[in-house]
Amino acid sequence: MEAAAIVLAAGAGTRMKSKKPKVAHEVLGKPLVRWVVDAAHEVGIEHVVCVVGHAREQVIPLVEHDTQVVVQAEQRGTADAVAACKDALAGFDGSLVVLSGDCPLITSDTIRSLVDMREKSGAAVVVLTMQPEDPFGYGRIVRDGGGSVARIVEQKDATPEEAALTECNSGFYCFDSQALFQALDQVSSNNAQSEFYLTDVLEICRTAGRSVLAMRCDDPDECLGVNSRIQLAEAAKHLQRRINQAHMAAGVTMTDPDQVWIGPDVVIDQDVELLPQTFLLGTTRVGEDSVVGPNSRLTDTVVGRGCVVDETVAVEACIDDGATCGPRAYLRPGAHLCEGAKAGTHVEIKKSTVGKGSKVPHLSYIGDCTIGEGVNIGAGSITCNYDGVHKHATTIGDGAFVGSDTMLVAPVNVGAHAVVGAGSTITRDVSEGALGLGRARQTEIPDWATKHFGAQKG
């Protein structure tokens, strides 16, 4: 699309009561400003300018890789923020969309419609309007007799008659870029807030003989701004519902959609079942016929087909086809369960590969380890991978059997088809096909308990 965009992300958001700037707060694992920037890119707008100001050191890393960053050194209003972009957009002549960085519900379809309307009409500006249930706090749209926009009046500057109007400014606009920057030079700060309002541009363009139009948004929820923690939760609920409905329409089952939270970049194949209290975040992917949940949280994790992921936390992990996890499993970054493998109850795996058909069924920690195919790890086994300074690796060959309560003190190798006796501490390699034992010798003193405790009890 031959258009450019400005995303306003300079405000402090004092009502958030937070050390973080408002636009850095997250919904479904994604900062507010990223929802808006990504919506602009989805339309096909390549040149996006992001205006930062308050706590910009926290905002810039969120947007600098795909937007041009402009600093508004002093927050003096929306017109001043847009004027700060003049050099960044020098030479651009076309439709310029102005978006609010604290409105994560805006869709690419609405942005596209806004641009289309301006370009077809040739208007100086098209403002996106809405009719919220409670208009208090929003700028009111004042129309003329022909239905065009005469002006926008901010709540604090409105007369009682203007405050009674219900059509409100959403804070989204599409301008003729040349008309916009010419009008900005005429904006004053003669208002209750002593700020430079972008809304004044509309009346300036109208006075200059250019048309000023409004496009009413079909869904006022798209224009929901986040100015408090309460509104942050409301936005999250709207996005949860929108995302879940899209996945269910594509063939995903949810027992209770209100208890499933899915990030915007998650990919889920059809015939997946998501049970209550499931969180899928980041770039997680789930293959067909898998069941995830209940009480599971997967972040940047790949799940294959036909898997069962029960009460599991997984971060940057890979779960291949037919593998099972949980209940109460923890897969840390670099954990890889190969086809048909199992990480069972109270099992933690870090930076390790569990080979095809291998099992770590209960109460074990596997770290910096490569496990071959068809291996069984007994309950309570641990790879002792850390010496206090460095991490060391453990290798367990195909078909090996490791008995319960075994300590594998890395670096150490257990050969293919070897057996390690239960209760062993293994500090040296175990050869292929061998039996490895590392137990202390059992000692028995006859009648000790009878004599010792009998005398005390007597």
Protein Blocks (a to p, Z undefined) as FASTA:
>chain_A
ZZdddddfkbgolmnopabdfklpceehiafklmmmmmmmmnopabdcdddfehklmmmm
mmmmmpccdddfbagbjklmmmmmmmmmgoiacddddddfklmkbcfklmmmmmmmmmmn
opabdcdddddfblghiacddddfkopafbdcdfklpcfklmmpmbdcehiacddfklmm
mmmmmpccbdfkopacfklmmmmmmmnopacdddddfblmlmpccfbfklmmmmmmmmmm
mmmmmmmmnopacfblmlcccdfkbccdehiacdehiacehjbdcdehiaedehiacehi
acdehiacehiadehiacdehiaedehiacdehiacdehiacdehiacehiacdehiacf
bopacehiacdehiacdehiacdfbghjaccdddddehiacdehiacdddddddehiacd
ehiacfbdcdehiacddbdcddddehklmmmmmmmmZZ
